Each structure stands twice: as C-alpha cells, then as structure tokens.
Amino acid sequence: MPAPCCPNRRRKGSEYGRFGRPLLPAAILLATAFVVEGAASGTQARTGSPADTLSVFFTAETQGNLEPCACPKNPQGGLARRTGFLRSAAATVRARAGTALVLDAGGFFPEGEVPLRNDPTVARRFTALLLDALARSGAQAVALDHGERDFLEQTAPREARRLREVFLEADPPGTPHVLDWGAHRVAVVALEESLTDDAVRAAGSAARAHGDFVIALARGDGFSGRRLARLSGADLVVLSRGARPEAPLLEGASILVGCGIEGKEVGEVRIVLDPGTGGTRGVPRVTGFQLHPMDAAVFADPGIARSVEAIVRDAGPRAFVRNME
C-alpha cells in the first residue's frame, strides 16, 4: 500500500545511517556529554524539586510503524507500545507535580509502502488510527510537513479535527504553540530544513516573543538541525529525519536531541533553569536524558493494540494470503 502522504513532502539525506546511528566521531559525542550535565543515555540524575524540572517526551519519524519489528533478538517499536508508554510516563511526572510535555517532531506517516492492502478505505482507516494514537498519547504539538494538514482533513476529518490545535505547520512555520511550565511559558515551533535563513530567524523571533523557553521541532537531520538551532535561537531542538545522537548535542546555547526512526525508542530529556542574572529567566541545563526502548517490557495501550490487530488482520499480508486460498 503506498504511503498515504502528501506528494510535496521533501526529503534530504542524513549523516545518520538507516537505523539512526550517528556517524559523528566518538570524541565529539564524548566531549558533548561532559558539557551537558547528565547527558549520557540512561542518566537518571535530577536537580531541584519535580516542579522545577521540565520533562520533554518526544517521538519522531515513526513512519507509520504499527507492530514491533520482527527482529528475533530485540523486537522493539509498535504503535500500541509508544502510546501506552507516553500516557503512563507523562502521567507519572505530573502526579509528582512536575511538568511533562509530549511532542512529535513529525514523520508519523510511512516512507515508501506499508504492509496493508492498497485500498482507499484501508488508507482512511490507517490514517485515522495513526491520529487516534497521537491523541491518546497526549501529544501537545505535532510537526507537519507541507500539505499534510489538507491530506489529514480530507482523509480522516473527525480525527484531524480532534488534533487541530496540536498540529504545527513547518513550511511555512505556523504560529507557535504556548504551553505552561510553572511560571514559565514554553513556545513550540516547527521548522523545515528547506526554509530560508530569514524565515527561520523570523520564526525563532516570533516564538521567543510568545515564550520564555523555546522548543523547535526540526524537520531536518543532524546537520540541517544545527543550522535551524543556530538561526532560530531555540533553547531545545528536537531533531527529525532519523537523527539519533546518543547524548544531547550543543549548538551555541541550543540543546539538540533526537530518537531515531520507526518508533523503536521514545526520547526523554529533563531540563532545569539555573538562576539568571539581571532578571533573566535562567540558563537551561540538562539534568537527565534517556532513549527508552519500546520493548516487551512496555505496557501497550490496550485500545490501540486492538485496533492495530484488527487492521493487520483485515488488510495485512495474512489477510491477503487468506483471500488467495
């Protein structure tokens, strides 16, 4: 089944391999880990009270992944696992009076083909399921590529309406979403790597005017993401295009993170604001970073799990074989 996505979607190459493993020299990553406190994957360090910490859970380039990969040694991923993990993790942070944001940097449509029957009815059902999972995961901002909003509203109008306030246009950049972090405002903006320098600067300035802390959902890889960070001045940049640095990277004062492709992992970064000078809002500092594997230990969302099982049963490869018998 061809990917139900807009033909105007633009893709560029990435310095990250097919599975998102960074090709940057190990020395660069090691040096960065020393610069950003607690940046090593799996770090659990916390500073200050939970109310002072911003926990950002993020996904990117999930590419319509429905089921865990078939790898016998490490079957990770799956829509139901991602949804269940995000709901549970964000609720746990909030129960401790902390602030949790759930963001998707884009690329939730598949690349190429998906193992479902090529049929308009199946495409509508598949698109509705992906959107339902985003809603159930509690996503508060989702980056869209050029033309995707129109496609969604035409293909799955009811589900698209539920997420209308969550969608963020990346090309051209839409109005930033403003979310609360205690006494601070967080402005989230989506940026596409093909934007001109002036367009990125303008989007960054608009976001800064709306929030004390700026997060950019970068529709780009590690290299173009650095450019977007530098020009926008965002405090935190969530990389897309399969970028998966093993520790947060720095570009000037910007912190860059990513979580690879196909939903095999969900990223989490925890940030505090150290006291600033002269009445400034403070200096962002990473106190924890983790790439959570979506393995069998993750409790899957039961409703999404049933929907995935049903669509694969009705329109997947096994259904095709049954119809041929």
ZAMARGU-4260 file (C-alpha; in steps of 0.2 Angstrom, whole numbers, plus 5000, padded with zeros to 4 digits):
<rodrens>
0) 5000/5000/5000 | 5008/5017/4995 | 5011/5028/5009 | 4996/5039/5012 | 5006/5055/5012
5) 5007/5072/5003 | 5017/5071/4986 | 5025/5088/4990 | 5034/5081/5005 | 5053/5085/5004
10) 5067/5074/5010 | 5086/5076/5011 | 5100/5064/5015 | 5106/5062/5033 | 5123/5060/5041
15) 5114/5047/5051 | 5113/5029/5044 | 5097/5019/5040 | 5095/5015/5059 | 5099/5032/5065
20) 5116/5028/5072 | 5127/5044/5072 | 5142/5044/5061 | 5149/5059/5071 | 5166/5055/5079
25) 5165/5047/5096 | 5176/5061/5103 | 5164/5074/5098 | 5150/5065/5107 | 5160/5061/5122
30) 5165/5080/5124 | 5147/5085/5122 | 5142/5073/5136 | 5154/5082/5148 | 5147/5099/5143
35) 5129/5094/5146 | 5127/5088/5163 | 5119/5071/5165 | 5118/5069/5146 | 5123/5051/5144
40) 5109/5039/5139 | 5100/5032/5153 | 5106/5045/5166 | 5093/5047/5180 | 5100/5062/5188
45) 5088/5075/5195 | 5091/5093/5202 | 5079/5103/5211 | 5061/5099/5215 | 5050/5090/5202
50) 5040/5106/5200 | 5056/5115/5194 | 5060/5101/5181 | 5053/5101/5163 | 5052/5083/5156
55) 5050/5083/5137 | 5045/5066/5130 | 5047/5066/5111 | 5045/5055/5096 | 5050/5057/5078
60) 5050/5048/5061 | 5039/5034/5067 | 5034/5031/5049 | 5018/5023/5051 | 5025/5009/5061
65) 5011/4998/5068 | 5019/4982/5075 | 5036/4979/5084 | 5049/4974/5072 | 5052/4956/5068
70) 5069/4956/5074 | 5070/4940/5085 | 5083/4946/5097 | 5076/4964/5100 | 5058/4966/5094
75) 5056/4985/5098 | 5043/4998/5092 | 5024/4997/5089 | 5011/5010/5089 | 5002/5002/5105
80) 5018/5002/5115 | 5023/5020/5111 | 5005/5026/5115 | 5005/5017/5132 | 5022/5022/5137
85) 5019/5041/5133 | 5002/5041/5143 | 5010/5032/5158 | 5026/5042/5158 | 5018/5059/5157
90) 5005/5055/5170 | 5019/5049/5182 | 5028/5066/5180 | 5013/5076/5183 | 5007/5065/5198
95) 5024/5071/5206 | 5019/5089/5202 | 5032/5090/5188 | 5029/5097/5170 | 5028/5085/5156
100) 5027/5089/5138 | 5023/5076/5124 | 5029/5081/5107 | 5031/5073/5090 | 5044/5081/5078
105) 5035/5074/5063 | 5037/5060/5051 | 5022/5049/5058 | 5017/5045/5040 | 5026/5030/5032
110) 5040/5031/5020 | 5038/5021/5004 | 5025/5007/5007 | 5017/4999/5022 | 5011/4981/5023
115) 4992/4984/5021 | 4981/4982/5006 | 4981/4996/4993 | 4963/5002/4996 | 4956/5020/4999
120) 4945/5013/5013 | 4961/5005/5021 | 4971/5021/5019 | 4957/5031/5028 | 4957/5018/5042
125) 4976/5018/5044 | 4977/5037/5044 | 4963/5038/5057 | 4972/5025/5068 | 4988/5035/5067
130) 4979/5051/5073 | 4970/5042/5086 | 4986/5036/5094 | 4993/5053/5094 | 4978/5059/5103
135) 4978/5045/5116 | 4997/5048/5119 | 4993/5065/5124 | 5003/5074/5111 | 5003/5093/5113
140) 5012/5098/5097 | 5015/5088/5081 | 5025/5095/5067 | 5018/5093/5049 | 5026/5093/5033
145) 5020/5104/5018 | 5002/5099/5013 | 4999/5086/5026 | 4986/5096/5036 | 4975/5096/5020
150) 4978/5077/5017 | 4973/5073/5035 | 4957/5084/5035 | 4952/5076/5019 | 4956/5058/5023
155) 4951/5057/5042 | 4942/5073/5046 | 4935/5068/5063 | 4952/5063/5070 | 4960/5078/5062
160) 4948/5090/5070 | 4952/5082/5087 | 4971/5087/5084 | 4968/5103/5075 | 4975/5114/5089
165) 4990/5102/5091 | 4996/5102/5073 | 5011/5114/5069 | 5015/5119/5051 | 5033/5118/5047
170) 5033/5126/5030 | 5029/5140/5031 | 5031/5140/5050 | 5014/5142/5059 | 5010/5152/5075
175) 5020/5144/5090 | 5010/5134/5102 | 5012/5141/5120 | 5012/5128/5134 | 5015/5131/5153
180) 5030/5126/5163 | 5026/5133/5181 | 5028/5151/5180 | 5037/5150/5163 | 5029/5149/5146
185) 5036/5137/5133 | 5034/5141/5115 | 5034/5127/5102 | 5038/5130/5084 | 5040/5118/5069
190) 5054/5122/5056 | 5058/5114/5040 | 5076/5112/5034 | 5072/5120/5017 | 5067/5137/5024
195) 5077/5152/5020 | 5088/5159/5034 | 5077/5174/5036 | 5062/5163/5038 | 5070/5153/5052
200) 5076/5169/5061 | 5058/5176/5059 | 5050/5160/5066 | 5063/5160/5080 | 5059/5178/5085
205) 5040/5175/5085 | 5042/5160/5096 | 5053/5170/5108 | 5040/5184/5109 | 5027/5171/5114
210) 5038/5161/5127 | 5052/5161/5140 | 5058/5145/5134 | 5058/5140/5115 | 5057/5122/5108
215) 5059/5119/5089 | 5053/5103/5081 | 5066/5102/5067 | 5061/5094/5051 | 5079/5091/5047
220) 5093/5079/5050 | 5108/5082/5062 | 5117/5095/5051 | 5102/5105/5045 | 5096/5104/5063
225) 5111/5113/5069 | 5108/5127/5056 | 5090/5128/5062 | 5095/5129/5080 | 5108/5142/5076
230) 5097/5154/5066 | 5081/5151/5077 | 5090/5153/5094 | 5079/5139/5101 | 5083/5133/5118
235) 5079/5114/5114 | 5079/5107/5096 | 5070/5090/5093 | 5078/5083/5078 | 5069/5073/5065
240) 5075/5064/5049 | 5081/5049/5059 | 5093/5058/5069 | 5099/5049/5085 | 5113/5056/5095
245) 5117/5046/5110 | 5118/5061/5121 | 5112/5079/5119 | 5122/5090/5107 | 5126/5108/5109
250) 5124/5121/5095 | 5129/5138/5104 | 5116/5139/5118 | 5104/5127/5110 | 5102/5109/5116
255) 5099/5096/5102 | 5091/5079/5104 | 5084/5065/5093 | 5077/5047/5094 | 5080/5039/5078
260) 5066/5031/5067 | 5052/5019/5067 | 5047/5022/5085 | 5060/5009/5092 | 5064/5022/5106
265) 5055/5036/5114 | 5066/5051/5120 | 5065/5060/5136 | 5076/5075/5141 | 5074/5084/5158
270) 5079/5102/5159 | 5080/5115/5174 | 5083/5133/5173 | 5098/5139/5183 | 5096/5156/5190
275) 5100/5170/5178 | 5107/5187/5181 | 5099/5204/5179 | 5081/5197/5180 | 5083/5184/5165
280) 5073/5169/5165 | 5088/5157/5169 | 5100/5146/5159 | 5094/5129/5153 | 5103/5114/5159
285) 5100/5096/5155 | 5099/5085/5171 | 5094/5069/5163 | 5092/5061/5146 | 5086/5044/5141
290) 5081/5034/5125 | 5068/5022/5131 | 5067/5006/5121 | 5050/5001/5116 | 5052/4983/5120
295) 5041/4969/5128 | 5043/4977/5145 | 5032/4992/5139 | 5014/4991/5144 | 5005/4994/5127
300) 4989/5004/5126 | 4975/4991/5125 | 4963/5000/5114 | 4977/5005/5101 | 4983/4987/5102
305) 4966/4980/5097 | 4965/4992/5083 | 4982/4988/5076 | 4977/4969/5077 | 4961/4972/5068
310) 4968/4982/5054 | 4983/4970/5051 | 4970/4955/5052 | 4958/4963/5039 | 4971/4972/5027
315) 4988/4965/5031 | 4998/4951/5022 | 4990/4937/5032 | 4973/4943/5025 | 4980/4943/5008
320) 4985/4925/5010 | 4968/4920/5017 | 4960/4928/5002 | 4971/4918/4990 | 4967/4902/4997
</rodrens>
